[in-house]
Amino acid sequence: MSHKRLFTFILIALAVTALLSSAVFAQDTVYNEAPMLAERVAAGELPPVAERLPVTPGVVNLVEEETIGVYGGVWHRAWRGVNDFHAFGRIVYDPVLRWPRNPSDPVQPGLADEWSWNEDGTELTLHFREGLRWSDGAPFTVDDVIFWWEAIETDTNITASIHGEWRVGGEPMQLEKIDDNTITLKFAAVNGLAETVGLAFHGSQWPLGFERFGFYAPKHYLEQFHPAYSTTGSYEAFEAAAFDYNVDRPVMTAWKIAQYEEGTTLMVAERNPYYWRVDEAGNQLPYIDEVYFHLVDGASGVNTMGIAGDLSMQARAISLTQYPVYQENAEAGNYHMLLWPQATASNATLWFNQSYGDPQYRALFQNLSFRRAMSHAIDRDTLNQLVFLGQGVPRTETVVPDSPCYIPEIENIHGEYDPELAHQLLAEAGLVRGADGFYSFADGSELLLIVESSDTEATIADSLELISQWWNEVGVRTEVESMTRDVYWPRAGANEVMVATWTTDRGLVPMVDPVYQFPFDERSWMAPAFGTWYKSGGASGEEPTAELRAVMDLYDEYKLTIEPARQTEICQQIVRTSTENLWTLGTVGLVPNPVVVKNNFMNVSENHTADWIIMTPGTMDPAHFYFTDGDANQ
């Protein structure tokens, strides 16, 4: 049996097993609902809960110390305004397929409960749960997927270009409707990104705030606003109607925004009466009635609420530097603190621009001896203690330990603090040390590193101050320039930054968006011009060096396989090559994200690697969070 046939067989077997289990569950279970919904059923405002759920509801299984919950209560969260969309978006993760709770597991069922590939990996058939309904009670069908594709993804007035996971060999996918619950996605060749990037990461309701990606949208509601479907429609009206803050827009998520207007200080989300998931006992989720989002002034406002005990549960914008203050006030505030390691391979990360316009610096930055020298000139242990309270891990690897692509033996390769070795390597790179102790190019011209940064995070600024001090001490003149993000990002993407800085997130599932592994696009600041070349298929940018091109070829192979084992092998090859060559220069990573949790707020995992790619805390199933005393929490 071929690998592809074996893989398809396994997928089908797993899907059949899940289907049979769900069918038995659905047949034998008496479903329960929140008291507030039972009152509406009694009043004739809603159909019974069994009629609101799909034939085979999604079941949230308990893990570790989790328990069946009770209904009621208000979840209080801090919110920094309209641009802080993910204060809401991260707790309503309901895509077509789901990232697993355990990162080593495969992608899980979501709105689709079955999926399978044809033998040559060019067609993916999705079967959505029968009986799914939008929050207004209208049926969810594959027409909502086709509407997203035809009215949004391929309409250049809304989406400038089709997302890469839906194009293979430059050809966009084709959709074939089988029935109301089944659709086949057809590709020009094997598509190794469809399940992970397309359906687990980008597979939510469009537009997911400012991310502007998705895989479905409520046709029955939105077509009245779209100019291609209605003579009274306009793109401006469509955008407003489709946006997540629109209180009239139907959703498939556990909660929907029910109270919001521009300038509000309180946004409210309420339970979706047609939510499609239940717990192991057949209780329709979510447990919690409402979520209140209190407008605050920046991260300081978030932490003021947290320290005072006014947040029910929140990880977003909770400051590590404030952790000791949180601990001091925990008893009075009736909360406790968790520390989730982040899927940030390195907090303060640097990239020497190997496609920089100045040929002298370009040649230097392409020299591994130079990059190794600058790495060994960083005292990561001291950096960890002074900036991260000793809570991080000195490291250079570009992924985190929970990633399937992690390689233990290269965790901190080329990362030891060794100024003498740095001097040897600088000499190997062809630099000459002068009487003043500073290095210059071999022709005597000055060597001056300009490190540019966006002034967004204090820990990066503090780290760069120390790193520039160590680099100057080793004899490489270094200056740090900080600017606003709206100035910095365009400069970095345009290949104008000599040494760029940011954090290395995406450390859990790096192949979803491998910008830190190799020059993938203009955001790959180790060589933005080379990344532009790769992104454009050679139409723009500059052709990369042979060693960088080799990794691009590996990623192309990754995209053309649907076999998970082979994808993991390729991912590890790419991570090893990127890390050993220090294309991304990491410093201290795995810095924990503090989480404030009220003592009566349950089912929050103590062990979780946080990452925005998996929509933390979305993979934790926030719909099954609950208060021990339910309605007492208002």
N, C-alpha and C positions, 0 to 999 in steps of 0.2 A: 504493500500500500504506500502511495507517495505521501510526502510530508503534507502537501496541501489537502489531499483526501483525508488523511488522518486528522488534521486540524479541523476540517469541516465536520468530520464525524464526531469529534469531541464536542464541538460547539452545539451540534444538533442534539447529542446525548444530554448535555447539560441543560439545554433549553427544554427538552422533553421532560426531564426530571423536575425542573422548576415548574413547568406547566402542570404536571400531574400533582405535585405538592400543593400548588396554588388552587387547583380545582378541588382537591379534597378539603383544603382549608375553607374555600368559599362555600362548599356544599354543607359542611358540618358546623359552620360558625354562625352564631346569632350576633349580629352587629349592634354595637352600642354607640351613643353619640353624646355630645356635650349637652348639659341641661338647657343652655340657652337655645340650642337648635331643637331640642325636644319640644320646647314651648312653641316654637314656630311651626313645627309639625302639627302639634295639637290645635293650633289656630288655623290650620289649613294653608299656611304660607309656604310650606316646603313639603315635598314628598317624603316618605319614610326613608331612613338612612340606607336601607338595603337597596333602594331604587336610586339613590344618589351615588353609590359606589359602583365601580366597574365590576364586571363578572369575576375577574381575578384581581382583587386589590393588591397593591404593593404592601408587603409585610415588613415592618421594621423589627428586626430581630434584636433581642437584648444581648449585650456583650459585657464581659467582666462583671462589675458590681451594679449594673443598671437594673432598674425595676419597672414594673408596670405603674403608670402614673395615675394621677387624678386630674379631673378637669377644673379649669378656672384660672383666674388671676391675670395680672397685667405685667408683662415683661418691660422693664424700664431700661432704655438705652440712651446713650448720648449721641448726638448727631451734629456735625459741623456745617450743616447747610446743604443746599441742593447739589453741590459738587461732591459731597460725601455720600454718594449713592450707595456704596457697598456697605454702609452701616445697615442698610436694609437688604441689599442684593446678596450678601454672603449668607444670610439666614434662610433664604428661599431658593435653595439649589434643587431644581427639579428639571433636569435635562432628559433627553431621549434615552441615553445610557448614562450610568453614574460612575464616577471614580469610586473605588472601593474604600472602605474604612481602613483596611490594612493595605498599605501601598504595595506590598508584594503580591496581592491578589489581582486577578484580571478585572477588566471593566465589568460592571454589574448591570442587571436590568434596571430600567427606569420607566418612563412612560411606555417604552417598548419592552415587552416581556420576552420576546424571541427575536433573534436575528441570525442570519446565516449567509455565507458566501457561496457563490457558485464555484465550480472546480478550479477555474483558472484565476480566481480572485479579482474579477472585473465587475461583478455584480453583487451588491449587498441588499438583501431583502429584510425589511423591518416589519414586524408585526406589533402593532400597538394594542394595548389592553382594550378588549371590547367593553363598551359602555362608559368610557371616559367622558367627563363633562367639564366644561368651563365653569368658572365660578358663578356665572349667571344661569347655569343649567342647560345651556346649549350643548349639543353633542360635539365632542372633539373627534375629528376624522383626519385622514391623510390629506384632505382638501386644505387643511390648515398648513400643512407642510408645502403643498404645491403653491399655495398663495404666497407663502414666504419666498419661495424660489422665484416665482414669476413677477410678483409685485414689489419685491424688496431687493433680493440678492442680485437679480439680473436687470434691475431697473437702475440705470446709471444716474438718474436724478436723485436716487437715494443711496446707492452703494457704488462707489467709484469703480471698483473692480471686484470680480468674484474672488472670494477668499481662496487661498491656495489649496486647502484641503478638498475643495470641490472642483479643482482642475487637475487633470493628469495629462502630462505631455502638452500642456497648453490648451487642452480641450475641456470645456465644462461638462459636468456630468449631465446625464439625462434621467428623467424621472418617469416611471411607469406605475400608474395606479392599478393595483390588482383588485382591491375592494376597499370599502370604507376604512378598514383597519390595517391594510397591508400595502406596502409600496416597495418598489425595487429601485435602487440607485445604480445607474450604469455608468461605468468609467471606461476611458479609452485604453487603460492598462491597469495593472494591479495598483490599488490605493491603500498604502499602509498607514495613512493618517486619518482615515474616515472614522474609525471607532473612537480613537483617543482624542484627537484634536477636534474633529467635526462634531461628534455626538456626545462625548463626555465633557469636553471643555467648552465648545461653542454651541452645544446642543440645547440651550435653554430658550425661553421665549424671547423673541427679538423685541427691543434692541439691547436689553440688559444695561439700562442706563446709558452711560457715555461710551461703553465698549463697542456698541453697534455691531454685535454679532448675535446669532441665534439660529434656530432651525424650524421654528414654527411661529405662527401669529394667528389671532382670532379673525378668520375671514368674515364670519357673519357680522362682526362688529366693525371691522376696519374698512371693508370694501366701500362703504358709503362715503368715506373721506378721500379715497384714492382717485385721482383724475382719470386713470385708465379704466375704472369700474363704475364711476358715477359722474354724471354731467355737472354736478354741483361740487365735486371734490377738487382739492388742490393739494399740492405737496406740503404746503405749510400746515394745512389742517390735518393731513395724514400724520405728519411728524408729531404734532401735539397730541393727537388721539392715541398714537402707538406708544408714546413715552410712558415709562413706568410710574410716574407721579400722577398720571391721569386717573382720578378716582372712579371713572366710569368704565375703564378698560377691563374686560374679563381676563382672568389669570388661571393658571393651572397649579399655582403654588399654595402652600399651607396658609399663608396670610396674604391679603391684598390691601393695598393702601386705600383707606376709606375716608381719611380726613387730611387734606393738604391744599394749601393755597399759597401763592407766592408771598413771601415775607412772614410766613407763619413761624411761631416759636414752638409749636407742637405738631408733629405729624403722627397719625394713628393708623396702624394696620390692624385689620380684624380677621378672624378666622374665615376660611373659605368653606362654606357648607357642603361643597361638592369635592372636597379634597379626596384624592384617590388612594391614600395610604392608611393602614390600620396598624395597631400593635398586635402582639402575639395572641391577645385575648379577644381580638375583634373590635377593639375600641377605635372608632374613627379618630384620626389625628387631624389637627394638632390638639395637644392637651390644653395649651394656654390660649385664652380667649383673645387677648389683644396685645399688641406691642406698641409702646409709646416711645417716640423718638423726640427727645428734648434738645432743642437747639442750644448749643454752647459756643463759646468763642474759642475756637481752635483746640489744640491738644491740651492746653492748660485747663480749659473748661471741662474737658472729658475727665481729667484726673482729679479735678476739684470735686466733681460729682462722685467719682469712684471712691476717693478717700473718705468722703462724708457718709458712705454707705447708701447712696441714692441710686446705684446701678444694680439691676438684678443679676446680670451676667454680661460681661463684655471683655473682649481681648483687643478690639480695635482702638488704637491710639493710647493704650495703657503704657505708661512710661516705665522703663526699667530703672532709670535714675530715681524714680519716686518709689521704688519697691520698698525700701526701708520705712518710708513714711506710711505706706499702705499697711505694712506689718504692725506698726505701732498703733494704728487705728482700727485694726481688724476686729478686735473684741467689741469695741464700742459701736462699730458699724455693722456688727452681726454678719460678717462676711469672712471668707478665707481666700487665699491666693494660690493660684497654680502657676507653674512656669512651663510653658510649651516651647520646646526647641523649634526654631523657625527653619524652614527649608531654604535658608539663606546660607550658601556655602561660605560666603565672606561678607561681612558687613561693609567695611571700607575696602573697596576693590579698585585696582588701577589697571589701565590698559595703555601700553606703549603703542602708538599708532604706526603700524607697519606699512601703511599706505600714505603716510604723511607727505605733504608736497615737497618739503626740503629734502633733496636726495641724500645729503649727509646724515641727517637724523633718521631718514627712512632706512638707510643701510645699517645704522647703529641699532635701531629698534628691531630689525630683523635678525640680529645677532643674538643667539641664545646665551652666550657667555655674558653679554651685557645684562640681559633680563635676569639671569641667575645672580649676577653681582648685586643688582638692586634689590632682589628678594632677600639675599643673605645680609643686607645692610639694614633690615627691619627687625627690631626687637619685638617680636609678636607677644612674648610673655608679658613684658612691661605694658604693651599696648592693651592687652586683655585686662590687666589689673587696674590700670589708670582710667581707661575709658569705659570698660564693660563690667566693672566691679568683680572681675575674676570669673564671670559667669559664662564667658565664651570659650571657644577652643581654637588655639593657634593652628592654622591649616592653610593648605594651598589647593586641595582638591576642589574641582568645580561642581561636585554634587554632594549631597548629604548622605549619612549612613543608611537612612531608610529607603534610599533610592535603589531600585534593582540594578542601576548602573554603577553603584558604588564599588570601589576597589580599595580595600583596607590598606594595602602596602604603600599607596601613594598619598595617604591622608595629608602629610605635610612634607612632601618631597621638595627639596630645595628651599625649605622654610626655616632652617636653623639660623639663629643670629650668629654671624661669623664675619666680622669686619675684615679680618686678615684674608680670608678666602675671597671676600668681595674685591679687595685690592688685586689679588691674583687674576681674577676673572676680568676686571676692568682692563688690566694690561693685555690679557688675551684678546679682548675686544678691539685692541689697537689704540686705546686711549693713552695719553701721556700725562704723567703727573708733574706739575710744576713745583717750584720752590715754595709757593704759597700753600701747597697741599691740595690744590684743586686740579682736576683733570681737564684736559682740552683735547680736541681732535688731533690726529697725527700731523696735520698741516699747521698746527699752532692756533687755529681758530677757536674761539670760545665755545665751551659746552655749557649750555644753560637749559635746564628742564623747566618748562612751564606746565604746572599741573593745574588743570581747570576743574572747577566743581560747581555744582548747583547748591545754593544755600538752603537746602531743604531739611537737613537732619543734623542735629548738634553732634552726634557721635561721629559722623563722617568728618565734620570740620575739626573736631578735636583729634581724630586719628591722623588727618593730613598734616596738622601742625607738628605732631610728633614725627611722622614719617619724613617730612621735609627737613626736620632737624637732624635726623639720623643720616639722611642722604648728603646733607651739607657736611656733616662730620666725617663721612667717608671720602669726601672730596668731590662730590658731584653737585655743582651749584643748582639749587632748586628753589623755585618760587611758586607759591600757591595763589591762584586767582579765583575768587568766588563771584558768582553772578546769579541772577534770578533764573529759574528753570526755563522761562519762555525765551531767554537769550541763549542759555547754555545748550539746550537740546538741539536747536537748529544748527548751531555751530558744530557740535559733535557729529551730527549726522551728515553734515556737509564736508567732512574730512578736514576741518579747520583746527581741530584741537590736537595738540602734541601728545599730552598725557591726559587721558580722560579718567573720570572716577564715577562710581555709583556703587550700589550693592549688587551682589550676585545672588538674586533670588532664583526661582525656577529650578531649585536644586533637587526636587523630588522626581519630577518627570521632565527632564531637560529637553527631550526631543520634541516636545509639544511646541516649543519656541526656542530653538537652540542658539540664541543670539550671543551667549557667553562661551560657547564651545568652539566656534569657528566663524569666519565672516559670512554670516547668514543674510544680513541685509544692512542698511545704513545704521542700525542700532548696535551693530557689532563693532565696538569702538577699538578693538585690536587692529582693525583695518576697514574702516567704513567704505572706502572706495572699492575694495575687493568685495565687500558684502553687497554693494549696489550692483556690481558686475554679476554676482551669483543670482541675486533677486531678479534681475532683468534678463537673465539668460544670455548675458554678454552684450546686450544692446546699449548699456551705459556703464559708467564706472571704469575700473581698470582691472585687467586680467591679473589674478593673484599669483603668488609664488607657487612653485611645484608642491611644496609640503602642505600648503593651505588648500590647494586644489585637490590634493589626494583625499582630504577629509570631506570636502564638498562631494566628491564622488562616492564616499562611504555613505553620506546622508542620502544621496540619490538612491543608493541601493536600499537603505532603510525604508524609504518611501514606497519602494516597489516590492515589499514583502508584507504579508499579513500574518506571518508565523511569529508569535510572541518570542519564542526562544531565539530565533535568528535576530529579531529586532534588539533583544537585550544584548546579544553578542556584539552587534554593530555599535550600540550605544556605549558599551564598555570600551570598545576600541577608540571611539571618538573622545570619550572622557579621558582615557589614558593619554592619548596623543596631546590633547589640549592642556592637560595638567602638567605633564612632563616637560612640555615646551613653554610653559608659563605664558601662553597667549593671554590668559586672564591671570593677573597677579593678585591672589587672595592674601588676606592677613589674619583676621580673626572671624570665625563663623560660628554657626549654631548658637548664636546669642539668643537667649530665651525671650519669648513674648509673655509678659506677665498677664494673667487673667484674673479678674475680680469676679467672685461668685458668692452670692448670698447663701447663707448656710441652709436655707430651705429650698434652694434651687437645685434640682436633681438631674441626673443622667448626663452630666458634663464629664467627658473623658479627662482623666488626669494625665494620660500618656497620649500625646498627639503631636505630630510634626506639622506645624502650621505653614500654609503656603496659599497664595492667592490663586494659583493655577487650579487648585482643588477646592477653591472657594471656602476656605476655613472660616467658620466652623461647619460649613455646609455638608461635608461628608460625615459629620457626626450626627446627622439627622435631627436638626433643631426642633422639628415638629414633635419629637418625643421628649423634649425637655419639659419639666413640670415643677410646680411648687408643691411641697408636702401638704400645705394647708389650702391649696386651691384658691377658692374665691376670696379668702382672707387677704390676698395680695392684690391691692387695687392701686 
